[in-house]
Amino acid sequence: MLYKPPINETPANQPVQFGFETVSHNQKSKKVDQVFNDVTPYYDWMNNLMSLGMHHQWKRQLIDSLAISPSDCVLDLATGTGDIAYNIHCITESNGYLVCLDINQNMLSSARDKLLNLGVSDKIHYLQADAQAIPVANESFDTVTMAFGLRNTTDIRLTLAECLRVLKPGGKLGVLEFSHPDNDRIKYLYHQYLLSVLPQLGHIAAGDRKSYQYLAESIIQHPTAIELKRQMITVGFNLVEIIPILSGTVAIHLGYKSYV
Ligand SMILES: C[S@@+](CC[C@H](N)C(=O)[O-])C[C@H]1O[C@@H](n2cnc3c(N)ncnc32)[C@H](O)[C@@H]1O
């Protein structure tokens, strides 16, 4: 009853899921944009509350698993308020190049302000764009990251294909996303938390039940780790590796672009 099967493919003329609601591609983009416009002022505070601060550790684990080199060109997709960007910048600040991309102007401004306050923004480039149509040339980046952004895109396979296109041969993609525990009991408790506690937390702490209801539903609708791995392989990634976190409630997917 709590579990709905993940969406496997979303051809442009097919409806897609916005949480549990079935909508057109266009409607989903608008609704996702509205969610992030609404949550921007509370985004960091709510992330800390909902994950009890653990999201910082998961984000550092993503960066560590990618072994980014100081001279790398890195693209952070769905950059949000810039947590991943900050971690990358700490590695690439002297020799590398970092581009932060987000479709939402408010979130991108929030990232810029936060990084400016941390005194690190002068060498970071900001790009307001859709991760499904990245406005950069083929083979531009050594590493692409995307944390908690993939399930918000309308077409996961298209986003993954864009990641592959902009990576240099030998480059790597790291995706950090919510996922699905294998253990049925943990899955049941997790879904209870998502559907009962999360919207209530959103209501009490941010005065916004609706956005956090979407957040919960979008996590449940997101493909399993194995299914996402299959999609990465289907678009052309090699050596795709899954790193489960917190009993599989969160997962890192790593994939490489081959040299040929
Ligand atoms: C849950 S936030 C994640 C932010 C940040 N990466 C983090 O881990 O804290 C999702 C972000 O994805 C962005 N987003 C949603 N759809 C997008 C798309 N199609 N292209 C680029 N960014 C998108 C939203 O604007 C939002 O800033």
The ligand as an ORCA input file, in Angstrom:
! r2SCAN-3c Opt
* xyz 0 1
  C      16.633     18.776     -3.146
  S      17.498     20.084     -3.940
  C      19.184     19.517     -3.838
  C      20.163     20.650     -3.666
  C      21.595     20.271     -3.335
  N      22.206     19.511     -4.416
  C      21.696     19.527     -2.035
  O      22.070     18.350     -2.059
  O      21.407     20.107     -0.990
  C      17.104     19.830     -5.623
  C      17.564     20.931     -6.539
  O      17.367     20.487     -7.881
  C      16.987     21.591     -8.666
  N      16.373     21.085     -9.899
  C      15.165     20.504    -10.034
  N      14.959     20.165    -11.317
  C      16.065     20.541    -11.996
  C      16.465     20.447    -13.358
  N      15.662     19.906    -14.278
  N      17.662     20.929    -13.715
  C      18.485     21.491    -12.789
  N      18.173     21.601    -11.486
  C      16.974     21.131    -11.089
  C      16.066     22.377     -7.752
  O      15.898     23.698     -8.178
  C      16.790     22.240     -6.417
  O      17.676     23.313     -6.207
*
